[in-house]
Amino acid sequence: MLMRLTAVTLDCADPMALAAFYRQATGLPLHERSDDEFAGLTRGPGSSGLFLGFQRVDGYRPPSWPGQDGPQQLHLDFDVDDLEEAAARLVEWGATVPAFQPEPELWRVVLDPAGHPFCLTIPRKPQDAQG
């Protein structure tokens, strides 16, 4: 293995607010060194899990979706048990669900509070993956 992904960092205007949203959504704890300039979520000290970071960018402009006036900058996918339930809960926590949904029976596009699009998907069973 040449590289191993250890962190994903999202630009935003308010790192602590975006970290709070993703903490609620994923259950990952807030990193102890989080502050107003950079916040993170991690599985804990010494963990080999993925670190999800949020960095303050002055003059932050959210991406536009589905248009490209403001590039997406990042795209995450999350498995969920129920698309409707997960989307509703995320909206309660500050996300939005855009009107345009390319394949709503397969996945749901959601925008986090800073405007980053991400998808909710139902895990496919092995027999579903066979064409």
C-alpha positions as CSV (number, residue, x, y, z in Angstrom):
1,M,0.0,0.0,0.0
2,L,1.4,3.3,-1.0
3,M,-1.0,5.6,0.8
4,R,-3.7,5.3,3.4
5,L,-6.4,7.9,3.8
6,T,-6.2,9.4,7.3
7,A,-8.2,12.6,7.1
8,V,-10.8,14.6,5.1
9,T,-11.0,18.3,5.7
10,L,-13.9,20.5,4.6
11,D,-13.6,24.3,4.2
12,C,-16.4,26.3,5.9
13,A,-17.2,29.6,7.7
14,D,-17.8,28.1,11.1
15,P,-15.7,25.0,12.0
16,M,-17.3,24.3,15.4
17,A,-20.9,24.5,14.0
18,L,-20.1,22.2,11.1
19,A,-18.3,19.8,13.4
20,A,-21.4,19.8,15.7
21,F,-23.6,18.9,12.7
22,Y,-21.4,15.9,11.6
23,R,-20.9,14.8,15.3
24,Q,-24.7,14.5,15.6
25,A,-24.9,12.7,12.2
26,T,-22.0,10.2,12.7
27,G,-21.7,9.9,16.5
28,L,-17.9,10.6,16.3
29,P,-16.6,12.6,19.2
30,L,-15.1,16.1,18.9
31,H,-11.3,16.2,18.9
32,E,-10.0,17.8,22.0
33,R,-7.9,20.4,20.1
34,S,-10.9,21.8,18.2
35,D,-11.4,25.5,18.2
36,D,-12.9,28.4,16.1
37,E,-10.3,28.0,13.4
38,F,-10.1,24.2,13.0
39,A,-12.3,21.5,14.4
40,G,-12.3,17.8,14.0
41,L,-14.0,14.5,14.7
42,T,-12.0,11.3,15.4
43,R,-12.5,7.9,16.8
44,G,-10.2,8.8,19.6
45,P,-6.5,9.2,20.5
46,G,-4.2,6.7,18.7
47,S,-7.1,5.5,16.6
48,S,-6.4,4.3,13.0
49,G,-9.8,5.6,12.0
50,L,-10.5,8.5,9.7
51,F,-10.2,12.1,11.0
52,L,-12.9,14.4,9.7
53,G,-11.8,18.0,9.9
54,F,-13.4,21.4,9.3
55,Q,-11.3,24.5,8.6
56,R,-12.3,28.2,8.7
57,V,-11.9,30.0,5.4
58,D,-12.4,33.7,5.3
59,G,-15.0,34.7,2.6
60,Y,-16.1,31.1,2.4
61,R,-18.6,30.5,-0.5
62,P,-20.6,27.3,-0.4
63,P,-20.7,25.1,-3.4
64,S,-23.7,25.1,-5.7
65,W,-25.4,21.8,-6.5
66,P,-26.3,20.5,-9.1
67,G,-24.8,23.5,-10.9
68,Q,-21.1,24.3,-11.1
69,D,-21.2,28.0,-10.4
70,G,-19.5,27.1,-7.1
71,P,-17.7,23.8,-7.4
72,Q,-18.7,21.0,-5.1
73,Q,-15.2,21.0,-3.5
74,L,-15.9,17.6,-1.9
75,H,-18.4,14.8,-2.0
76,L,-19.0,12.2,0.8
77,D,-21.3,9.2,0.8
78,F,-22.8,7.7,3.9
79,D,-24.7,4.4,4.3
80,V,-28.0,4.6,6.1
81,D,-30.7,2.2,7.0
82,D,-33.6,4.4,5.8
83,L,-33.2,7.3,3.4
84,E,-36.3,9.2,4.5
85,E,-35.6,8.9,8.2
86,A,-32.0,9.8,7.8
87,A,-32.7,12.8,5.6
88,A,-35.4,14.1,8.0
89,R,-33.1,13.8,11.0
90,L,-30.3,15.6,9.2
91,V,-32.7,18.4,8.3
92,E,-33.6,18.8,12.0
93,W,-29.9,19.3,12.6
94,G,-29.5,22.0,10.0
95,A,-29.0,20.2,6.6
96,T,-31.2,20.9,3.6
97,V,-32.4,18.5,0.9
98,P,-32.3,20.1,-2.5
99,A,-35.3,19.7,-4.9
100,F,-33.1,18.1,-7.6
101,Q,-32.5,14.4,-6.8
102,P,-31.0,12.4,-9.7
103,E,-32.0,9.0,-8.4
104,P,-34.0,9.3,-5.2
105,E,-34.9,5.6,-5.0
106,L,-31.1,4.8,-4.8
107,W,-29.7,7.8,-2.9
108,R,-30.5,11.1,-1.4
109,V,-28.5,14.2,-2.0
110,V,-28.3,16.4,1.2
111,L,-26.5,19.7,1.8
112,D,-24.7,20.1,5.1
113,P,-25.2,23.5,6.9
114,A,-22.1,24.9,5.0
115,G,-23.6,23.8,1.7
116,H,-21.4,20.8,0.9
117,P,-23.4,18.1,-0.9
118,F,-23.2,14.6,0.3
119,C,-25.2,11.4,-0.4
120,L,-27.1,9.0,1.7
121,T,-27.3,5.5,0.4
122,I,-28.8,2.2,1.4
123,P,-26.1,-0.5,1.5
124,R,-26.4,-2.8,-1.4
125,K,-26.7,-6.5,-0.7
126,P,-24.2,-8.7,-2.6
127,Q,-27.0,-10.0,-4.9
128,D,-28.0,-6.4,-5.7
129,A,-24.5,-5.7,-7.0
130,Q,-24.6,-8.5,-9.5
131,G,-25.8,-7.0,-12.7
